[in-house]
């Protein structure tokens, strides 16, 4: 996930199906779909002016074949 500025993020549909949770220091706000449970995006703890997005939730996105996708182990994240 590459963070973007919160002001550059536009949720165009599905807001009624989203829920969120905060944990630990209650700074980051994690959003997920109430219907299927998939994580969609979060407002970052380290920089609340930024949002990280689950890019697989974006319709019709073209990703370059050279893009390196990394898995994140959330259980080991500080």
Secondary structure, DSSP 8 states (H G I E B T S, - for coil): ---EEGGG----S-GGGEEEE--TTS-SEEEEETTT--EEEEE-SS-TTEEEE-GGGSTT----TT-------GGG--
